[in-house]
C-alpha cells in the first residue's frame, strides 16, 4: 500500500512540475514574441529614399533601433533587414524550477517575428 501511495505522490508532483514550468515556458515565449515584433516594427520605421521612389529600410539605422529596443528590455537577438523586410529573432533562457529537481535543466525559448512594409 505504501508503494502505491509513494508512486501516486510522485506522479502528482511530476504533473505539477510539468504544469508549473510548462506554463513558465509558454509565458516566456509569448513575452519574447511580443518583444521581437515590437523590435521589428521599430526597425521598419527607419525608411529612407522615399522621395526617390526607391524606399527601403536603412539597414544600419533599423538594426540600431531594434537592438536599442531589445537592450532596454534586457534581451538579445538577431536583426536582419533586406529591402522592405525586417526579421528579428529573440532568445531567452528559462530556468526550470520544479523540473530541475528531476534533472531537467534550463530551456531556451526562441521567437522570430517578421515585418514587411507595403507601399500602396
C-alpha positions as CSV (number, residue, x, y, z in Angstrom):
1,X,0.0,0.0,0.0
2,X,2.8,2.5,0.9
3,X,4.4,1.8,-2.5
4,X,1.2,2.7,-4.3
5,X,0.9,5.9,-2.2
6,X,4.5,6.8,-2.9
7,X,4.0,6.2,-6.7
8,X,0.8,8.3,-6.7
9,X,2.5,11.1,-4.8
10,X,5.5,11.1,-7.2
11,X,3.1,11.2,-10.2
12,X,1.2,14.2,-8.8
13,X,4.5,16.0,-8.1
14,X,5.7,15.3,-11.7
15,X,2.4,16.6,-13.2
16,X,2.6,19.7,-11.0
17,X,6.2,20.3,-12.1
18,X,5.3,19.9,-15.8
19,X,2.3,22.2,-15.4
20,X,4.3,24.9,-13.5
21,X,7.4,25.0,-15.6
22,X,5.5,24.4,-18.8
23,X,3.4,27.5,-18.1
24,X,6.5,29.5,-17.5
25,X,7.9,28.4,-20.9
26,X,4.7,29.4,-22.7
27,X,4.6,32.7,-20.9
28,X,8.2,33.4,-21.8
29,X,7.6,32.6,-25.4
30,X,4.6,34.9,-25.6
31,X,6.7,37.7,-24.0
32,X,9.7,37.4,-26.3
33,X,7.4,37.1,-29.3
34,X,5.9,40.5,-28.4
35,X,9.3,42.0,-28.0
36,X,10.6,40.6,-31.3
37,X,7.5,42.0,-33.1
38,X,8.0,45.4,-31.4
39,X,11.7,45.5,-32.3
40,X,10.9,44.6,-35.9
41,X,8.2,47.3,-36.1
42,X,10.7,49.9,-34.7
43,X,13.3,48.9,-37.2
44,X,10.8,49.1,-40.1
45,X,10.2,52.8,-39.2
46,X,13.7,53.7,-40.5
47,X,12.6,54.1,-44.1
48,X,14.8,56.0,-46.5
49,X,14.8,57.0,-50.2
50,X,11.1,57.7,-50.2
51,X,11.4,60.8,-52.4
52,X,13.5,58.8,-54.9
53,X,10.7,56.3,-55.2
54,X,13.1,53.6,-54.0
55,X,12.0,53.3,-50.4
56,X,13.8,50.8,-48.3
57,X,14.6,50.3,-44.6
58,X,18.0,51.7,-43.7
59,X,19.9,48.5,-42.5
60,X,22.2,50.4,-40.1
61,X,19.6,52.7,-38.5
62,X,17.0,49.9,-38.4
63,X,19.3,47.4,-36.8
64,X,20.4,50.0,-34.2
65,X,16.8,50.9,-33.4
66,X,15.8,47.3,-33.0
67,X,18.9,46.5,-30.9
68,X,18.4,49.5,-28.7
69,X,14.8,48.4,-28.0
70,X,16.0,44.8,-27.1
71,X,18.8,46.2,-24.9
72,X,16.3,48.4,-23.0
73,X,14.3,45.2,-22.2
74,X,17.3,43.1,-21.3
75,X,17.1,40.9,-24.4
76,X,19.5,39.9,-27.1
77,X,18.6,39.0,-30.6
78,X,19.4,38.9,-34.3
79,X,18.1,41.6,-36.6
80,X,18.1,41.0,-40.4
81,X,17.0,43.7,-42.8
82,X,16.5,43.2,-46.5
83,X,14.9,45.9,-48.6
84,X,11.4,46.4,-47.1
85,X,11.6,43.3,-44.8
86,X,12.8,43.0,-41.2
87,X,13.2,39.8,-39.3
88,X,14.0,39.8,-35.6
89,X,14.9,36.7,-33.6
90,X,15.0,36.8,-29.8
91,X,16.2,34.1,-27.5
92,X,15.8,33.7,-23.7
93,X,16.9,31.1,-21.3
94,X,14.2,29.9,-18.8
95,X,15.3,28.3,-15.6
96,X,13.3,25.3,-14.6
97,X,12.1,25.5,-11.0
98,X,10.4,22.2,-10.2
99,X,11.7,20.2,-13.1
100,X,15.3,20.9,-12.1
101,X,14.7,18.5,-9.2
102,X,14.3,15.6,-11.6
103,X,17.3,16.6,-13.7
104,X,15.6,18.8,-16.4
105,X,17.9,21.8,-17.0
106,X,17.3,25.2,-18.3
107,X,15.4,25.6,-21.6
108,X,16.0,28.2,-24.4
109,X,12.9,29.8,-25.9
110,X,13.2,31.4,-29.3
111,X,10.8,33.5,-31.3
112,X,11.2,35.1,-34.8
113,X,8.9,37.9,-36.0
114,X,8.9,39.5,-39.4
115,X,7.6,42.8,-40.7
116,X,7.3,43.8,-44.4
117,X,6.5,47.3,-45.5
118,X,3.8,47.6,-48.2
119,X,3.6,50.6,-50.4
120,X,0.1,51.3,-51.6
